[in-house]
Amino acid sequence: MRLELLKTLNEERAARRAAVLITDTQSGEQRLVKGADIAGDVLAEQLDAALRMGKSRSVEVDGRAYFLTVQVPPVRILCVGAVHISQALAPMAKLAGFDLTILDPRTAFATPERFPDVKVIAQWPQDALPDLRIDRYTGVCLLTHDPKIDDPALIAALRAECFYIGALGSRKTHAKRVERMMAEGFNEADLARIHAPIGLDIGSVSPAEIAVAVLGEIIAALRKKPLRAEPQA
Amino acid sequence: MLASDDDILSQAEVWKGSGKGVAIATVIDTWGSAPRPVGSHLVIDEDGNFLGSVSGGCVEGAVVAEAAEVIADGKPRTIEFGVADETAWRVGLSCGGRIRVFVERVD
């Protein structure tokens, strides 16, 4: 591997950007494709599939064997709202391998006692978000029912092109949310990315059952649908 | 302590930056109960220092030896370890799996 390729690979990883290193295992020839450039690559189909699975793999194209070293940033989940659903979602997300953070300015809710072994931030989203640096590989769940808390996080999540945005609340609540976001300058396509009501439709009743529906929806968004085009770095 | 992939490839860059010969070994195929997944890395410097893992210990010695040759001649190569393989009886995977490892020099 050329040192320059190794450097780029390490830089992209540090910046939480996706990249795939393509190695011709017979000749040793290599090239690096950044996440942003995958759509236009001759191996776009293979690269996209490998990226969505987040796994390195061997592929054969036109009789040539290639190895794809896939680098995908670890997925994070941000739960806005230290509520019952979050209490159930936190351990489930951890089991599934996601790094989860809870954000809620209401100090009575955001306590370590209610969330043992979970990263809990008792701040307003507008204060905490700059440091959290949410990105494409962050899923955001809005669970407070309170626009004062949910909306700033929603605006940030839409701008950061998070792969998953889910919002709790009835269709009526969501219609009002859509109006507020329109007033913020977002268009219909932006707002169509919000999963609302949150969670897969599996008839969940209890907070834990809703957490299962939310986690399932996050996994589907991550693995099934093609990721949106990555902004140019 | 287990090194993450972050540490491993960054270490390769650090070693190379300090003027050492460096090779990167990558698991490119596995069959059966291979202990480390496809994409796992082991990086080796010219003095035989290494970081990472391609098999959880069974064949690291052989890969490090192969890496020394790759660092010397610069030719990338693919080596296979498994129970059906003659070498495997010497450095074999006790778990009964098979793996293919691609070893390349950092230039």
Interface residues (C-beta under 8 A of the other chain):
Chain A: M1 R2 L3 L6 K7 L9 N10 R13 A14 T23 T25 G28 K55 S56 R57 S58 F67 T69 V70
Chain B: D6 L9 S10 A12 E13 K16 I24 T26 I28 D29 P37 V38 G39 K75 P76 T78 F102 E104 R105 V106 D107
